[in-house]
Amino acid sequence: MNLPLHLGLLGAFEAGLIAVLVGLICYGLWRWILRSATHPVPRTLGWASLSAMIVAAGIDAWHLFYLAVMRMESPLYARMALQGIHDADSLATRVVFEFLGAALGVLLGWQWFSGGMGGRQGPA
């Protein structure tokens, strides 16, 4: 998905907001899938969190991992690695915002769809 995001902290914040939406959608999908199989809520939260983080921050997290692990032996290799990354200066900040946004989206989905954190009362 090639969205024209801003650079720096504003772009990281925008990516985090997109990750919140991805988290909401992932929680809704996993709740729908696992509800028919009568799985507990923690399993739904876990799968939704994992899939939301992979979808929201997958490419950026891979670029961050690749830049940290691979040895750049020449300026040519470094330039080639950095060409495909949008805003390489704020890559780590964007990955953190995407992870936090995905987790927040899943928690908001749990709160809205399931009544989470004391929203439902048991039988009296």
LINCOR-V44005 format. One record per backbone hydrogen bond with DSSP energy under -1.0 kcal/mol. NH is the residue of the N-H (numbers start at 0). CO is the residue of the C=O. E is the energy in kcal/mol with one decimal. If there is no record, write none. Layout:
nh | co | e
NH | CO | E
NH | CO | E
//
This chain:
nh | co | e
4 | 2 | -2.0
11 | 7 | -1.8
12 | 8 | -2.3
13 | 9 | -2.3
14 | 10 | -2.3
15 | 11 | -2.0
16 | 12 | -2.1
17 | 13 | -2.1
18 | 14 | -2.0
19 | 15 | -1.6
20 | 16 | -1.6
21 | 17 | -2.1
22 | 18 | -2.5
23 | 19 | -2.1
24 | 20 | -2.3
25 | 21 | -2.8
26 | 22 | -2.4
27 | 23 | -2.2
28 | 24 | -2.5
29 | 25 | -2.7
30 | 26 | -2.5
31 | 27 | -1.9
32 | 28 | -2.5
33 | 29 | -2.8
34 | 30 | -1.5
37 | 34 | -1.2
38 | 33 | -1.8
43 | 39 | -1.4
44 | 40 | -2.8
45 | 41 | -2.3
46 | 42 | -2.5
47 | 43 | -2.4
48 | 44 | -2.4
49 | 45 | -2.5
50 | 46 | -2.5
51 | 47 | -2.4
52 | 48 | -2.3
53 | 49 | -2.0
54 | 50 | -2.4
55 | 51 | -2.9
56 | 52 | -2.0
60 | 56 | -2.8
61 | 57 | -2.1
62 | 58 | -2.5
63 | 59 | -2.3
64 | 60 | -2.5
65 | 61 | -3.0
66 | 62 | -2.5
67 | 63 | -1.5
68 | 64 | -2.1
69 | 65 | -2.4
77 | 73 | -1.9
78 | 74 | -2.5
79 | 75 | -2.4
80 | 76 | -2.2
81 | 77 | -2.0
82 | 78 | -1.3
84 | 81 | -1.1
89 | 86 | -1.0
93 | 89 | -2.2
94 | 90 | -2.2
95 | 91 | -2.2
96 | 92 | -2.4
97 | 93 | -2.2
98 | 94 | -2.4
99 | 95 | -2.6
100 | 96 | -2.5
101 | 97 | -2.4
102 | 98 | -2.2
103 | 99 | -2.5
104 | 100 | -2.5
105 | 101 | -2.1
106 | 102 | -2.3
107 | 103 | -2.6
108 | 104 | -2.3
109 | 105 | -2.4
110 | 106 | -2.3
111 | 107 | -2.7
112 | 108 | -3.0
113 | 109 | -1.5
115 | 109 | -1.4
118 | 114 | -1.6
118 | 115 | -1.8
//
